[in-house]
Amino acid sequence: MELLAGLSAMGSSSSTDADILYEFIQSQKLVADINARIDLEAMWAIPHETDPYFSYDPEGTIEDLANQWDRKVRIFYDSGTGLIEVRVLAFRAEDAHTIARAIFEQSSAMINALSDIAREDAISYARAELEAAEQRLRDARAAVTDFRNRNQIVDPSADLQNQSGLLGNLQAQLAEALIDVDLLTETTQSGDPRIEQARLRVRVIQDRIAEERRKMGIGDGVAGGTAFADLIGEFERLSADREFAESAYTATLASFDAAQAEARRQTRYLAAHVQPTLAERAEYPQRAMLLGLVAMFIFVVWSILVLVYYSLKDRR
């Protein structure tokens, strides 16, 4: 069974990920996970009674299973290209194919998890900045709303403009009333009732002007008597804070979107460009080679013993 898997990454970290994957495939954690998933022990212990050397002892520990994994799962890694070849051995072709698929699926899940962690790390700072900007904007808007509710004023600048217009109108009426009084004084007798009526109109207008001036100097309905100019200054300060918070939020939101796009662009994934194949002919164990090695080893041992025997014999 052969599995050629390549790590494709948008960035310069593919070789590092391949190194991680190479170590992961040899880890005991992967052996335990795959054993819990497809029962490796049963697959590798099929001919235990007839072939105790190559098969796995079902009574073994996880360390024994990891050792069996090192014998049955062979990994070839090219650090230059970042390609990993995995060859899986089993007593049945279907079992080898199943193990190879499980290795790929577990490796893909691990790479995806690493990618999720890296992506979350990349956007966590931008998310924190966005949350801070959102909170700042909410606080600024709440401060403006509280000011309006507390002073019963929507826009102090507009109220000041209206008050100024009204005061200017009253002053114009006062000037006309004073002119009327002067004209009546010059053209009528001193006891004419129209003069008194004109003077009364002048006093009423003057009182109204004084009242309007008091309103402009003292906030209407404000406890403690806050100057209208102070209200305008406070409102302008709160409005400036709100506008700055809105600008900061817009910029932070753009940065967060850019961070998300960059994190998605650098997503890593595991790609198998050669899928697991199903063997049609058993290649292991290589009995001829093993018999030849055993025969050669026995011959070497026999030759050494013969040489030792004749050497001892010559000394006698």
C-alpha positions in Angstrom: 0.0 0.0 0.0 1.4 3.4 -1.0 0.1 6.8 -0.1 1.8 9.9 -1.5 0.6 12.9 0.4 1.7 16.5 -0.3 1.2 19.5 2.0 0.0 22.5 0.0 0.1 25.7 1.9 -0.4 29.4 0.9 2.8 30.6 2.5 6.4 29.6 3.4 5.5 27.2 6.2 4.7 24.0 4.1 8.0 22.3 5.0 7.5 22.9 8.7 4.0 21.5 8.4 5.4 18.5 6.6 7.9 17.9 9.4 5.1 18.1 11.9 3.1 15.6 9.9 6.1 13.3 9.6 6.4 13.1 13.4 2.7 12.9 13.9 2.4 9.8 11.7 5.0 8.1 13.9 3.4 9.2 17.2 1.8 6.8 19.7 -1.2 9.1 19.9 -2.0 8.4 16.3 -1.6 4.7 16.8 -4.0 4.7 19.7 -6.6 6.8 17.8 -6.5 4.6 14.8 -6.6 1.4 16.9 -9.7 2.8 18.7 -11.2 3.6 15.3 -10.5 0.4 13.1 -9.1 -2.1 15.7 -5.5 -2.4 14.5 -4.8 -5.2 17.0 -7.3 -7.5 15.3 -6.0 -6.7 11.8 -2.3 -7.4 12.7 -3.0 -10.4 14.9 -4.9 -12.5 12.4 -2.2 -15.2 11.9 -0.7 -15.0 15.4 -0.9 -18.7 16.1 0.7 -19.7 12.7 3.0 -16.7 12.3 4.0 -15.4 15.8 7.0 -13.5 14.5 5.4 -11.2 12.0 1.9 -10.9 13.6 1.0 -8.9 16.7 0.3 -10.4 20.1 -3.3 -9.4 21.0 -2.2 -9.4 24.7 0.4 -6.6 24.0 0.4 -3.1 25.4 0.1 0.2 23.5 3.9 0.3 23.4 3.9 -3.1 21.7 1.4 -1.9 19.2 3.5 1.2 18.5 6.5 -1.0 17.9 4.4 -3.1 15.5 3.3 0.2 13.8 7.0 1.1 13.2 7.4 -2.3 11.5 4.2 -2.2 9.4 3.9 1.5 8.6 6.9 2.8 6.6 7.3 6.5 6.0 9.5 8.1 3.4 9.9 11.9 3.6 11.5 14.2 1.1 12.3 17.4 3.0 13.2 19.2 -0.2 9.8 18.8 -1.8 7.7 18.4 1.3 6.3 15.1 0.0 5.5 12.2 2.3 5.1 8.6 1.1 3.4 6.1 3.4 3.5 2.4 2.8 1.2 0.2 5.0 1.7 -3.5 5.5 -1.0 -5.9 6.6 -2.0 -9.5 6.2 -5.0 -8.6 4.0 -5.0 -6.0 1.2 -8.3 -4.6 2.5 -6.9 -4.0 5.9 -3.8 -2.2 4.6 -6.1 0.0 2.5 -8.3 0.8 5.5 -5.3 1.7 7.6 -3.9 3.9 4.9 -7.2 5.7 4.6 -7.4 6.2 8.4 -3.8 7.6 8.4 -4.8 10.2 5.8 -8.0 11.1 7.5 -6.4 11.5 10.9 -3.5 13.5 9.4 -5.9 15.8 7.5 -7.9 16.4 10.7 -4.6 17.3 12.5 -3.5 19.7 9.8 -7.0 21.3 9.7 -6.8 21.8 13.5 -3.4 23.4 13.2 -4.8 25.7 10.5 -7.7 26.7 12.6 -5.4 27.5 15.5 -3.1 29.6 13.3 -6.1 31.4 11.7 -7.6 32.1 15.1 -4.2 33.4 16.4 -3.9 35.6 13.3 -7.3 37.3 13.8 -7.5 37.3 17.6 -5.7 40.6 18.0 -7.8 42.2 15.3 -11.0 40.8 17.0 -9.9 42.2 20.3 -9.3 45.6 18.8 -12.7 45.5 17.1 -14.5 44.6 20.3 -12.7 47.5 22.1 -13.8 49.9 19.3 -17.4 48.6 19.5 -17.5 49.2 23.2 -16.0 52.6 22.9 -18.6 53.6 20.2 -21.4 52.3 22.4 -20.1 54.3 25.4 -19.8 57.5 23.3 -23.4 57.1 21.9 -24.7 56.3 25.4 -23.0 59.5 26.8 -24.7 61.6 24.1 -28.1 60.0 24.8 -27.6 60.5 28.5 -26.8 64.2 28.0 -29.9 64.8 25.9 -32.2 63.0 28.4 -30.6 64.8 31.4 -30.9 68.3 29.8 -34.0 67.8 27.7 -32.1 69.2 24.7 -31.6 67.4 21.4 -29.1 69.8 19.9 -27.9 72.8 22.0 -26.5 74.5 19.0 -29.9 74.6 17.3 -31.5 75.8 20.5 -29.0 78.6 20.8 -29.6 79.6 17.2 -33.3 79.8 17.8 -32.8 81.7 21.1 -30.5 84.2 19.3 -33.0 84.7 16.5 -35.8 85.3 19.0 -33.7 87.8 21.0 -32.8 89.7 17.8 -36.5 89.9 16.9 -37.4 91.3 20.4 -34.6 93.9 20.2 -36.0 95.0 16.9 -39.5 95.3 18.4 -38.0 97.2 21.3 -36.4 99.7 19.0 -39.7 100.3 17.2 -41.5 100.7 20.5 -39.0 103.3 21.7 -39.4 105.2 18.5 -43.2 105.1 18.9 -42.8 106.5 22.5 -40.5 109.3 21.2 -42.9 110.2 18.4 -45.9 110.2 20.8 -44.0 112.3 23.3 -43.1 114.9 20.6 -46.5 115.0 18.9 -49.1 114.7 21.7 -49.8 116.2 25.1 -48.2 114.8 28.2 -51.4 113.3 29.5 -52.2 111.4 26.3 -53.1 107.7 27.3 -51.3 106.4 24.2 -48.0 107.5 25.6 -48.5 105.3 28.7 -49.6 102.4 26.6 -46.5 102.7 24.4 -44.3 102.9 27.5 -46.1 99.8 28.8 -45.3 98.0 25.6 -41.6 99.0 26.0 -41.5 97.6 29.5 -43.1 94.3 28.4 -40.6 93.9 25.6 -37.7 94.7 27.9 -38.9 92.1 30.4 -39.2 89.6 27.7 -35.7 90.4 26.5 -34.3 90.0 30.0 -36.1 86.7 30.3 -34.7 85.4 27.0 -31.2 86.6 28.0 -31.6 84.7 31.3 -32.5 81.6 29.4 -29.4 81.9 27.3 -27.3 82.4 30.3 -28.9 79.7 32.4 -30.0 76.2 31.1 -33.7 75.8 31.0 -34.8 73.2 33.5 -31.2 72.2 34.5 -30.7 71.5 38.1 -28.0 73.8 39.7 -28.2 76.4 36.9 -25.7 75.3 34.3 -24.7 78.0 31.8 -25.9 77.4 28.3 -22.4 77.9 26.9 -21.2 75.1 29.2 -24.0 72.8 27.9 -22.8 73.6 24.3 -19.2 72.9 25.2 -20.1 69.5 26.9 -22.3 68.5 23.9 -19.5 69.4 21.4 -17.0 67.3 23.4 -19.4 64.3 23.5 -20.1 64.7 19.8 -16.4 64.8 19.0 -15.8 61.7 21.1 -18.7 59.9 19.3 -17.3 60.9 15.8 -13.8 59.8 16.8 -15.2 56.5 18.1 -17.2 56.0 14.8 -14.1 56.7 12.7 -12.0 54.3 14.9 -14.6 51.6 14.6 -14.7 51.9 10.8 -11.0 51.6 10.6 -10.8 48.7 13.0 -13.6 46.9 11.2 -11.6 47.3 7.9 -8.5 45.9 9.7 -10.5 42.9 11.0 -11.9 42.1 7.6 -8.4 42.3 6.1 -7.0 40.1 8.9 -9.7 37.5 8.1 -9.0 37.6 4.4 -5.3 37.2 5.0 -5.9 34.3 7.4 -8.1 32.5 4.9 -5.5 33.1 2.2 -2.8 31.4 4.3 -5.0 28.4 5.2 -3.0 25.1 5.1 -4.5 21.8 4.0 -3.4 18.2 3.4 -3.7 17.0 -0.2 -3.2 13.4 -1.4 -2.1 13.5 -5.0 -1.9 9.7 -5.0 -4.9 8.0 -3.3 -4.4 4.8 -1.3 -4.2 1.8 -3.7 -5.4 -1.8 -3.2 -2.6 -4.4 -3.6 -3.3 -7.4 -5.8 -0.2 -9.4 -5.0 1.5 -10.0 -1.6 5.1 -8.7 -1.5 5.8 -9.4 2.2 7.2 -11.3 3.8 10.0 -11.7 1.3 10.7 -15.4 2.0 13.4 -16.0 -0.6 15.4 -13.0 0.7 14.9 -14.0 4.3 15.9 -17.6 3.6 19.0 -16.4 1.7 20.0 -14.1 4.6 19.5 -16.9 7.1 21.5 -19.3 5.0 24.3 -16.8 4.6 24.3 -16.1 8.3 24.5 -19.8 9.1 27.3 -20.2 6.5 29.3 -17.3 8.0 28.9 -18.7 11.5 29.9 -22.2 10.3 32.9 -20.7 8.5 34.0 -18.9 11.6 33.6 -22.0 13.7 35.6 -24.1 11.2 38.4 -21.5 11.1 38.5 -21.4 14.9 38.6 -25.2 15.0 41.5 -25.5 12.6 43.4 -22.7 14.3 43.2 -24.4 17.6 44.1 -27.7 16.0 47.2 -26.2 14.3 48.4 -24.8 17.7 48.4 -28.3 19.1 
